[in-house]
Amino acid sequence: MGLLKTAAKVAVASSVHGRVQRRQQTRWAAQDAAAAGVPATPAAPAPPAAPMPPSAPATAPGGGPRDLMVALTSLRSAGVLTDSEFAEISARIFS
C-alpha cells in the first residue's frame, strides 16, 4: 500500500506542477508581447484538466482488490507506473 500512496502523491504533484507551469508560460508570453509592443492575442484555451484518479489507498483500509486495481490502472495510465511494476503489484493484490 505504501507504493500506491506514494505513486498517488507523485501523480497529484505532477499534475499541479504542469498546471502551474502552463499558467506561468502564458503569463510570461503576455508580458513579453506587452514589452515588445505587440497587442496580446488570447492564448489558445488550455485543454480541460484530466480528472484525478480515484485514490483507493487514501480511503478506508480494506478497500478491496477492485478499488486497488482501479487506482493502479489509473497510475499506469498517468505514466507513474511501468508495465512491469503494474504486473508486480497486481500479482500481489490477487495472491
Biopython code that builds the backbone (N, CA, C, O; Angstrom):
import numpy as np
from Bio.PDB.StructureBuilder import StructureBuilder

atoms = [
    (1, "MET", "N", (0.803, -1.185, 0.000)),
    (1, "MET", "CA", (0.000, 0.000, 0.000)),
    (1, "MET", "C", (0.853, 1.258, 0.000)),
    (1, "MET", "O", (0.441, 2.280, -0.549)),
    (2, "GLY", "N", (2.026, 1.203, 0.602)),
    (2, "GLY", "CA", (2.877, 2.379, 0.655)),
    (2, "GLY", "C", (3.257, 2.864, -0.727)),
    (2, "GLY", "O", (3.325, 4.068, -0.971)),
    (3, "LEU", "N", (3.506, 1.926, -1.638)),
    (3, "LEU", "CA", (3.880, 2.293, -3.003)),
    (3, "LEU", "C", (2.729, 3.002, -3.712)),
    (3, "LEU", "O", (2.950, 3.970, -4.440)),
    (4, "LEU", "N", (1.523, 2.533, -3.508)),
    (4, "LEU", "CA", (0.371, 3.162, -4.156)),
    (4, "LEU", "C", (0.120, 4.563, -3.606)),
    (4, "LEU", "O", (-0.219, 5.473, -4.363)),
    (5, "LYS", "N", (0.282, 4.744, -2.302)),
    (5, "LYS", "CA", (0.101, 6.072, -1.719)),
    (5, "LYS", "C", (1.143, 7.039, -2.276)),
    (5, "LYS", "O", (0.828, 8.172, -2.639)),
    (6, "THR", "N", (2.383, 6.570, -2.337)),
    (6, "THR", "CA", (3.453, 7.412, -2.867)),
    (6, "THR", "C", (3.200, 7.743, -4.330)),
    (6, "THR", "O", (3.375, 8.889, -4.746)),
    (7, "ALA", "N", (2.794, 6.755, -5.108)),
    (7, "ALA", "CA", (2.529, 6.982, -6.524)),
    (7, "ALA", "C", (1.365, 7.955, -6.708)),
    (7, "ALA", "O", (1.402, 8.788, -7.614)),
    (8, "ALA", "N", (0.345, 7.864, -5.875)),
    (8, "ALA", "CA", (-0.789, 8.789, -5.975)),
    (8, "ALA", "C", (-0.347, 10.215, -5.650)),
    (8, "ALA", "O", (-0.771, 11.162, -6.312)),
    (9, "LYS", "N", (0.502, 10.369, -4.636)),
    (9, "LYS", "CA", (1.005, 11.701, -4.284)),
    (9, "LYS", "C", (1.854, 12.269, -5.405)),
    (9, "LYS", "O", (1.775, 13.461, -5.701)),
    (10, "VAL", "N", (2.670, 11.424, -6.035)),
    (10, "VAL", "CA", (3.504, 11.875, -7.148)),
    (10, "VAL", "C", (2.630, 12.301, -8.324)),
    (10, "VAL", "O", (2.925, 13.294, -8.989)),
    (11, "ALA", "N", (1.569, 11.563, -8.579)),
    (11, "ALA", "CA", (0.676, 11.917, -9.683)),
    (11, "ALA", "C", (0.016, 13.269, -9.437)),
    (11, "ALA", "O", (-0.106, 14.073, -10.360)),
    (12, "VAL", "N", (-0.403, 13.524, -8.221)),
    (12, "VAL", "CA", (-1.023, 14.805, -7.890)),
    (12, "VAL", "C", (-0.008, 15.929, -8.020)),
    (12, "VAL", "O", (-0.309, 16.980, -8.587)),
    (13, "ALA", "N", (1.196, 15.711, -7.495)),
    (13, "ALA", "CA", (2.235, 16.744, -7.570)),
    (13, "ALA", "C", (2.595, 17.046, -9.013)),
    (13, "ALA", "O", (2.801, 18.206, -9.370)),
    (14, "SER", "N", (2.671, 16.035, -9.833)),
    (14, "SER", "CA", (2.995, 16.226, -11.242)),
    (14, "SER", "C", (1.899, 17.011, -11.953)),
    (14, "SER", "O", (2.185, 17.873, -12.784)),
    (15, "SER", "N", (0.657, 16.716, -11.629)),
    (15, "SER", "CA", (-0.466, 17.420, -12.233)),
    (15, "SER", "C", (-0.456, 18.896, -11.845)),
    (15, "SER", "O", (-0.654, 19.766, -12.693)),
    (16, "VAL", "N", (-0.227, 19.172, -10.578)),
    (16, "VAL", "CA", (-0.181, 20.560, -10.106)),
    (16, "VAL", "C", (0.978, 21.293, -10.760)),
    (16, "VAL", "O", (0.830, 22.437, -11.189)),
    (17, "HIS", "N", (2.125, 20.644, -10.838)),
    (17, "HIS", "CA", (3.300, 21.260, -11.459)),
    (17, "HIS", "C", (3.010, 21.631, -12.910)),
    (17, "HIS", "O", (3.382, 22.716, -13.355)),
    (18, "GLY", "N", (2.360, 20.753, -13.641)),
    (18, "GLY", "CA", (2.033, 21.026, -15.041)),
    (18, "GLY", "C", (1.109, 22.217, -15.197)),
    (18, "GLY", "O", (1.304, 23.050, -16.082)),
    (19, "ARG", "N", (0.096, 22.298, -14.333)),
    (19, "ARG", "CA", (-0.831, 23.436, -14.405)),
    (19, "ARG", "C", (-0.130, 24.747, -14.085)),
    (19, "ARG", "O", (-0.355, 25.753, -14.758)),
    (20, "VAL", "N", (0.715, 24.741, -13.064)),
    (20, "VAL", "CA", (1.442, 25.959, -12.696)),
    (20, "VAL", "C", (2.379, 26.373, -13.824)),
    (20, "VAL", "O", (2.475, 27.556, -14.154)),
    (21, "GLN", "N", (3.058, 25.418, -14.406)),
    (21, "GLN", "CA", (3.994, 25.712, -15.489)),
    (21, "GLN", "C", (3.262, 26.316, -16.697)),
    (21, "GLN", "O", (3.742, 27.287, -17.282)),
    (22, "ARG", "N", (2.109, 25.754, -17.075)),
    (22, "ARG", "CA", (1.349, 26.309, -18.202)),
    (22, "ARG", "C", (0.858, 27.721, -17.900)),
    (22, "ARG", "O", (0.912, 28.597, -18.763)),
    (23, "ARG", "N", (0.381, 27.942, -16.676)),
    (23, "ARG", "CA", (-0.097, 29.263, -16.296)),
    (23, "ARG", "C", (1.046, 30.290, -16.335)),
    (23, "ARG", "O", (0.847, 31.414, -16.797)),
    (24, "GLN", "N", (2.238, 29.914, -15.856)),
    (24, "GLN", "CA", (3.378, 30.822, -15.882)),
    (24, "GLN", "C", (3.811, 31.115, -17.315)),
    (24, "GLN", "O", (4.124, 32.261, -17.640)),
    (25, "GLN", "N", (3.833, 30.115, -18.164)),
    (25, "GLN", "CA", (4.237, 30.329, -19.551)),
    (25, "GLN", "C", (3.283, 31.282, -20.253)),
    (25, "GLN", "O", (3.718, 32.137, -21.025)),
    (26, "THR", "N", (1.989, 31.143, -19.996)),
    (26, "THR", "CA", (1.011, 32.045, -20.594)),
    (26, "THR", "C", (1.221, 33.475, -20.092)),
    (26, "THR", "O", (1.181, 34.426, -20.873)),
    (27, "ARG", "N", (1.440, 33.616, -18.808)),
    (27, "ARG", "CA", (1.662, 34.946, -18.232)),
    (27, "ARG", "C", (2.937, 35.577, -18.788)),
    (27, "ARG", "O", (2.939, 36.758, -19.134)),
    (28, "TRP", "N", (4.016, 34.808, -18.876)),
    (28, "TRP", "CA", (5.278, 35.345, -19.387)),
    (28, "TRP", "C", (5.172, 35.713, -20.868)),
    (28, "TRP", "O", (5.760, 36.702, -21.306)),
    (29, "ALA", "N", (4.432, 34.926, -21.630)),
    (29, "ALA", "CA", (4.243, 35.248, -23.048)),
    (29, "ALA", "C", (3.486, 36.562, -23.200)),
    (29, "ALA", "O", (3.804, 37.367, -24.075)),
    (30, "ALA", "N", (2.483, 36.779, -22.348)),
    (30, "ALA", "CA", (1.734, 38.035, -22.396)),
    (30, "ALA", "C", (2.620, 39.208, -22.004)),
    (30, "ALA", "O", (2.521, 40.282, -22.597)),
    (31, "GLN", "N", (3.481, 39.019, -21.017)),
    (31, "GLN", "CA", (4.394, 40.081, -20.607)),
    (31, "GLN", "C", (5.398, 40.393, -21.711)),
    (31, "GLN", "O", (5.692, 41.562, -21.964)),
    (32, "ASP", "N", (5.920, 39.379, -22.364)),
    (32, "ASP", "CA", (6.864, 39.584, -23.464)),
    (32, "ASP", "C", (6.195, 40.316, -24.621)),
    (32, "ASP", "O", (6.797, 41.195, -25.238)),
    (33, "ALA", "N", (4.951, 39.951, -24.913)),
    (33, "ALA", "CA", (4.229, 40.607, -26.003)),
    (33, "ALA", "C", (3.964, 42.069, -25.659)),
    (33, "ALA", "O", (4.061, 42.938, -26.526)),
    (34, "ALA", "N", (3.631, 42.342, -24.405)),
    (34, "ALA", "CA", (3.370, 43.718, -23.987)),
    (34, "ALA", "C", (4.656, 44.541, -24.043)),
    (34, "ALA", "O", (4.624, 45.710, -24.427)),
    (35, "ALA", "N", (5.765, 43.953, -23.671)),
    (35, "ALA", "CA", (7.050, 44.652, -23.686)),
    (35, "ALA", "C", (7.495, 44.931, -25.120)),
    (35, "ALA", "O", (8.166, 45.933, -25.369)),
    (36, "ALA", "N", (7.138, 44.074, -26.053)),
    (36, "ALA", "CA", (7.523, 44.248, -27.450)),
    (36, "ALA", "C", (6.561, 45.189, -28.170)),
    (36, "ALA", "O", (6.810, 45.559, -29.317)),
    (37, "GLY", "N", (5.479, 45.577, -27.522)),
    (37, "GLY", "CA", (4.517, 46.479, -28.128)),
    (37, "GLY", "C", (3.531, 45.784, -29.043)),
    (37, "GLY", "O", (2.770, 46.445, -29.751)),
    (38, "VAL", "N", (3.532, 44.503, -29.040)),
    (38, "VAL", "CA", (2.608, 43.729, -29.864)),
    (38, "VAL", "C", (1.344, 43.503, -29.049)),
    (38, "VAL", "O", (1.423, 43.087, -27.893)),
    (39, "PRO", "N", (0.186, 43.769, -29.630)),
    (39, "PRO", "CA", (-1.030, 43.511, -28.860)),
    (39, "PRO", "C", (-1.127, 42.022, -28.528)),
    (39, "PRO", "O", (-0.918, 41.159, -29.381)),
    (40, "ALA", "N", (-1.439, 41.758, -27.307)),
    (40, "ALA", "CA", (-1.521, 40.368, -26.850)),
    (40, "ALA", "C", (-2.722, 39.689, -27.485)),
    (40, "ALA", "O", (-3.839, 40.203, -27.440)),
    (41, "THR", "N", (-2.479, 38.544, -28.069)),
    (41, "THR", "CA", (-3.574, 37.755, -28.630)),
    (41, "THR", "C", (-4.000, 36.754, -27.571)),
    (41, "THR", "O", (-3.164, 36.255, -26.818)),
    (42, "PRO", "N", (-5.257, 36.461, -27.507)),
    (42, "PRO", "CA", (-5.680, 35.487, -26.494)),
    (42, "PRO", "C", (-5.035, 34.132, -26.778)),
    (42, "PRO", "O", (-5.018, 33.658, -27.914)),
    (43, "ALA", "N", (-4.519, 33.538, -25.744)),
    (43, "ALA", "CA", (-3.883, 32.230, -25.875)),
    (43, "ALA", "C", (-4.953, 31.180, -26.156)),
    (43, "ALA", "O", (-6.121, 31.341, -25.801)),
    (44, "ALA", "N", (-4.525, 30.118, -26.796)),
    (44, "ALA", "CA", (-5.447, 29.020, -27.053)),
    (44, "ALA", "C", (-5.917, 28.481, -25.708)),
    (44, "ALA", "O", (-5.124, 28.380, -24.772)),
    (45, "PRO", "N", (-7.170, 28.141, -25.604)),
    (45, "PRO", "CA", (-7.650, 27.642, -24.319)),
    (45, "PRO", "C", (-6.920, 26.359, -23.945)),
    (45, "PRO", "O", (-6.684, 25.488, -24.783)),
    (46, "ALA", "N", (-6.579, 26.266, -22.695)),
    (46, "ALA", "CA", (-5.887, 25.074, -22.205)),
    (46, "ALA", "C", (-6.861, 23.900, -22.239)),
    (46, "ALA", "O", (-8.061, 24.064, -22.017)),
    (47, "PRO", "N", (-6.328, 22.719, -22.521)),
    (47, "PRO", "CA", (-7.218, 21.560, -22.507)),
    (47, "PRO", "C", (-7.764, 21.361, -21.102)),
    (47, "PRO", "O", (-7.097, 21.690, -20.121)),
    (48, "PRO", "N", (-8.957, 20.833, -21.002)),
    (48, "PRO", "CA", (-9.530, 20.637, -19.674)),
    (48, "PRO", "C", (-8.648, 19.703, -18.855)),
    (48, "PRO", "O", (-8.062, 18.756, -19.380)),
    (49, "ALA", "N", (-8.566, 19.980, -17.596)),
    (49, "ALA", "CA", (-7.736, 19.157, -16.716)),
    (49, "ALA", "C", (-8.310, 17.747, -16.658)),
    (49, "ALA", "O", (-9.523, 17.546, -16.598)),
    (50, "ALA", "N", (-7.407, 16.791, -16.677)),
    (50, "ALA", "CA", (-7.822, 15.401, -16.596)),
    (50, "ALA", "C", (-8.382, 15.137, -15.200)),
    (50, "ALA", "O", (-7.860, 15.665, -14.217)),
    (51, "PRO", "N", (-9.414, 14.345, -15.102)),
    (51, "PRO", "CA", (-9.940, 14.048, -13.773)),
    (51, "PRO", "C", (-8.901, 13.296, -12.958)),
    (51, "PRO", "O", (-8.149, 12.477, -13.485)),
    (52, "MET", "N", (-8.874, 13.583, -11.690)),
    (52, "MET", "CA", (-7.910, 12.922, -10.822)),
    (52, "MET", "C", (-8.281, 11.456, -10.690)),
    (52, "MET", "O", (-9.459, 11.109, -10.608)),
    (53, "PRO", "N", (-7.255, 10.586, -10.669)),
    (53, "PRO", "CA", (-7.555, 9.165, -10.498)),
    (53, "PRO", "C", (-8.105, 8.918, -9.104)),
    (53, "PRO", "O", (-7.719, 9.596, -8.152)),
    (54, "PRO", "N", (-8.997, 7.958, -8.979)),
    (54, "PRO", "CA", (-9.523, 7.658, -7.652)),
    (54, "PRO", "C", (-8.384, 7.199, -6.754)),
    (54, "PRO", "O", (-7.527, 6.423, -7.177)),
    (55, "SER", "N", (-8.376, 7.670, -5.533)),
    (55, "SER", "CA", (-7.273, 7.326, -4.637)),
    (55, "SER", "C", (-7.731, 6.254, -3.662)),
    (55, "SER", "O", (-8.096, 6.549, -2.525)),
    (56, "ALA", "N", (-7.710, 5.032, -4.107)),
    (56, "ALA", "CA", (-8.125, 3.923, -3.260)),
    (56, "ALA", "C", (-7.265, 3.809, -2.007)),
    (56, "ALA", "O", (-7.806, 3.487, -0.949)),
    (57, "PRO", "N", (-5.939, 4.059, -2.066)),
    (57, "PRO", "CA", (-5.150, 3.925, -0.849)),
    (57, "PRO", "C", (-5.554, 4.943, 0.215)),
    (57, "PRO", "O", (-5.360, 4.682, 1.402)),
    (58, "ALA", "N", (-6.104, 6.082, -0.166)),
    (58, "ALA", "CA", (-6.464, 7.096, 0.806)),
    (58, "ALA", "C", (-7.803, 6.795, 1.478)),
    (58, "ALA", "O", (-8.147, 7.415, 2.484)),
    (59, "THR", "N", (-8.548, 5.858, 0.934)),
    (59, "THR", "CA", (-9.830, 5.501, 1.530)),
    (59, "THR", "C", (-9.589, 4.588, 2.727)),
    (59, "THR", "O", (-8.449, 4.304, 3.092)),
    (60, "ALA", "N", (-10.654, 4.149, 3.311)),
    (60, "ALA", "CA", (-10.547, 3.284, 4.485)),
    (60, "ALA", "C", (-9.799, 2.005, 4.134)),
    (60, "ALA", "O", (-9.903, 1.515, 3.009)),
    (61, "PRO", "N", (-9.042, 1.456, 5.092)),
    (61, "PRO", "CA", (-8.321, 0.209, 4.832)),
    (61, "PRO", "C", (-9.294, -0.885, 4.424)),
    (61, "PRO", "O", (-10.453, -0.896, 4.838)),
    (62, "GLY", "N", (-8.803, -1.795, 3.613)),
    (62, "GLY", "CA", (-9.635, -2.898, 3.157)),
    (62, "GLY", "C", (-10.555, -2.480, 2.038)),
    (62, "GLY", "O", (-11.678, -2.976, 1.942)),
    (63, "GLY", "N", (-10.095, -1.561, 1.176)),
    (63, "GLY", "CA", (-10.905, -1.061, 0.087)),
    (63, "GLY", "C", (-11.276, -2.143, -0.905)),
    (63, "GLY", "O", (-12.217, -1.966, -1.678)),
    (64, "GLY", "N", (-10.581, -3.231, -0.905)),
    (64, "GLY", "CA", (-10.885, -4.322, -1.797)),
    (64, "GLY", "C", (-10.015, -4.315, -3.034)),
    (64, "GLY", "O", (-9.498, -3.269, -3.427)),
    (65, "PRO", "N", (-9.848, -5.465, -3.647)),
    (65, "PRO", "CA", (-8.974, -5.569, -4.810)),
    (65, "PRO", "C", (-9.461, -4.762, -6.007)),
    (65, "PRO", "O", (-8.649, -4.261, -6.785)),
    (66, "ARG", "N", (-10.777, -4.629, -6.163)),
    (66, "ARG", "CA", (-11.282, -3.867, -7.306)),
    (66, "ARG", "C", (-10.858, -2.408, -7.208)),
    (66, "ARG", "O", (-10.398, -1.826, -8.190)),
    (67, "ASP", "N", (-11.013, -1.814, -6.025)),
    (67, "ASP", "CA", (-10.625, -0.421, -5.836)),
    (67, "ASP", "C", (-9.121, -0.231, -6.037)),
    (67, "ASP", "O", (-8.681, 0.755, -6.628)),
    (68, "LEU", "N", (-8.350, -1.181, -5.540)),
    (68, "LEU", "CA", (-6.900, -1.097, -5.716)),
    (68, "LEU", "C", (-6.515, -1.197, -7.193)),
    (68, "LEU", "O", (-5.618, -0.490, -7.654)),
    (69, "MET", "N", (-7.186, -2.063, -7.920)),
    (69, "MET", "CA", (-6.864, -2.210, -9.341)),
    (69, "MET", "C", (-7.268, -0.974, -10.132)),
    (69, "MET", "O", (-6.582, -0.604, -11.085)),
    (70, "VAL", "N", (-8.360, -0.334, -9.757)),
    (70, "VAL", "CA", (-8.774, 0.907, -10.429)),
    (70, "VAL", "C", (-7.705, 1.975, -10.227)),
    (70, "VAL", "O", (-7.305, 2.658, -11.170)),
    (71, "ALA", "N", (-7.249, 2.108, -8.985)),
    (71, "ALA", "CA", (-6.210, 3.096, -8.684)),
    (71, "ALA", "C", (-4.909, 2.744, -9.400)),
    (71, "ALA", "O", (-4.234, 3.619, -9.941)),
    (72, "LEU", "N", (-4.571, 1.488, -9.402)),
    (72, "LEU", "CA", (-3.332, 1.033, -10.041)),
    (72, "LEU", "C", (-3.375, 1.272, -11.547)),
    (72, "LEU", "O", (-2.384, 1.696, -12.141)),
    (73, "THR", "N", (-4.516, 1.004, -12.155)),
    (73, "THR", "CA", (-4.670, 1.223, -13.597)),
    (73, "THR", "C", (-4.558, 2.702, -13.938)),
    (73, "THR", "O", (-3.946, 3.066, -14.942)),
    (74, "SER", "N", (-5.145, 3.553, -13.107)),
    (74, "SER", "CA", (-5.056, 4.987, -13.383)),
    (74, "SER", "C", (-3.625, 5.485, -13.214)),
    (74, "SER", "O", (-3.197, 6.382, -13.940)),
    (75, "LEU", "N", (-2.887, 4.922, -12.276)),
    (75, "LEU", "CA", (-1.483, 5.314, -12.117)),
    (75, "LEU", "C", (-0.654, 4.865, -13.313)),
    (75, "LEU", "O", (0.247, 5.580, -13.752)),
    (76, "ARG", "N", (-0.955, 3.689, -13.839)),
    (76, "ARG", "CA", (-0.230, 3.225, -15.022)),
    (76, "ARG", "C", (-0.578, 4.105, -16.222)),
    (76, "ARG", "O", (0.298, 4.436, -17.021)),
    (77, "SER", "N", (-1.848, 4.484, -16.351)),
    (77, "SER", "CA", (-2.259, 5.342, -17.462)),
    (77, "SER", "C", (-1.615, 6.717, -17.376)),
    (77, "SER", "O", (-1.314, 7.332, -18.399)),
    (78, "ALA", "N", (-1.404, 7.201, -16.154)),
    (78, "ALA", "CA", (-0.778, 8.504, -15.960)),
    (78, "ALA", "C", (0.732, 8.458, -16.165)),
    (78, "ALA", "O", (1.387, 9.500, -16.178)),
    (79, "GLY", "N", (1.288, 7.261, -16.324)),
    (79, "GLY", "CA", (2.718, 7.130, -16.544)),
    (79, "GLY", "C", (3.529, 7.070, -15.267)),
    (79, "GLY", "O", (4.757, 7.154, -15.309)),
    (80, "VAL", "N", (2.866, 6.927, -14.138)),
    (80, "VAL", "CA", (3.575, 6.855, -12.861)),
    (80, "VAL", "C", (4.194, 5.478, -12.680)),
    (80, "VAL", "O", (5.293, 5.358, -12.139)),
    (81, "LEU", "N", (3.502, 4.446, -13.124)),
    (81, "LEU", "CA", (3.991, 3.074, -13.001)),
    (81, "LEU", "C", (4.328, 2.505, -14.377)),
    (81, "LEU", "O", (3.655, 2.792, -15.367)),
    (82, "THR", "N", (5.374, 1.702, -14.419)),
    (82, "THR", "CA", (5.711, 0.992, -15.658)),
    (82, "THR", "C", (4.864, -0.271, -15.730)),
    (82, "THR", "O", (4.217, -0.656, -14.756)),
    (83, "ASP", "N", (4.876, -0.909, -16.895)),
    (83, "ASP", "CA", (4.092, -2.140, -17.054)),
    (83, "ASP", "C", (4.586, -3.240, -16.117)),
    (83, "ASP", "O", (3.786, -4.005, -15.579)),
    (84, "SER", "N", (5.902, -3.321, -15.922)),
    (84, "SER", "CA", (6.428, -4.366, -15.040)),
    (84, "SER", "C", (6.043, -4.103, -13.584)),
    (84, "SER", "O", (5.733, -5.044, -12.854)),
    (85, "GLU", "N", (6.058, -2.835, -13.150)),
    (85, "GLU", "CA", (5.623, -2.513, -11.790)),
    (85, "GLU", "C", (4.135, -2.812, -11.625)),
    (85, "GLU", "O", (3.704, -3.330, -10.595)),
    (86, "PHE", "N", (3.355, -2.476, -12.658)),
    (86, "PHE", "CA", (1.923, -2.748, -12.629)),
    (86, "PHE", "C", (1.675, -4.246, -12.468)),
    (86, "PHE", "O", (0.845, -4.655, -11.656)),
    (87, "ALA", "N", (2.391, -5.064, -13.238)),
    (87, "ALA", "CA", (2.206, -6.510, -13.171)),
    (87, "ALA", "C", (2.602, -7.054, -11.797)),
    (87, "ALA", "O", (1.931, -7.927, -11.247)),
    (88, "GLU", "N", (3.692, -6.529, -11.256)),
    (88, "GLU", "CA", (4.162, -6.998, -9.945)),
    (88, "GLU", "C", (3.154, -6.673, -8.846)),
    (88, "GLU", "O", (2.841, -7.528, -8.018)),
    (89, "ILE", "N", (2.650, -5.453, -8.836)),
    (89, "ILE", "CA", (1.719, -5.049, -7.781)),
    (89, "ILE", "C", (0.379, -5.757, -7.938)),
    (89, "ILE", "O", (-0.227, -6.170, -6.950)),
    (90, "SER", "N", (-0.088, -5.898, -9.190)),
    (90, "SER", "CA", (-1.377, -6.585, -9.382)),
    (90, "SER", "C", (-1.270, -8.063, -8.990)),
    (90, "SER", "O", (-2.239, -8.648, -8.506)),
    (91, "ALA", "N", (-0.098, -8.665, -9.197)),
    (91, "ALA", "CA", (0.083, -10.051, -8.763)),
    (91, "ALA", "C", (0.008, -10.143, -7.250)),
    (91, "ALA", "O", (-0.542, -11.106, -6.716)),
    (92, "ARG", "N", (0.560, -9.142, -6.542)),
    (92, "ARG", "CA", (0.488, -9.154, -5.077)),
    (92, "ARG", "C", (-0.938, -8.925, -4.596)),
    (92, "ARG", "O", (-1.343, -9.477, -3.574)),
    (93, "ILE", "N", (-1.697, -8.122, -5.317)),
    (93, "ILE", "CA", (-3.084, -7.852, -4.909)),
    (93, "ILE", "C", (-3.920, -9.126, -4.995)),
    (93, "ILE", "O", (-4.727, -9.403, -4.108)),
    (94, "PHE", "N", (-3.729, -9.893, -6.051)),
    (94, "PHE", "CA", (-4.565, -11.055, -6.273)),
    (94, "PHE", "C", (-3.971, -12.357, -5.748)),
    (94, "PHE", "O", (-4.526, -13.430, -5.986)),
    (95, "SER", "N", (-2.859, -12.276, -5.041)),
    (95, "SER", "CA", (-2.282, -13.517, -4.490)),
    (95, "SER", "C", (-2.774, -13.792, -3.094)),
    (95, "SER", "O", (-2.387, -14.792, -2.489)),
]
sb = StructureBuilder()
sb.init_structure("model")
sb.init_model(0)
sb.init_chain("A")
sb.init_seg("    ")
for serial, (resi, resn, name, xyz) in enumerate(atoms, 1):
    if name == "N":
        sb.init_residue(resn, " ", resi, " ")
    sb.init_atom(name, np.array(xyz, "f"), 0.0, 1.0, " ", f" {name:<3s}", serial, name[0])
structure = sb.get_structure()
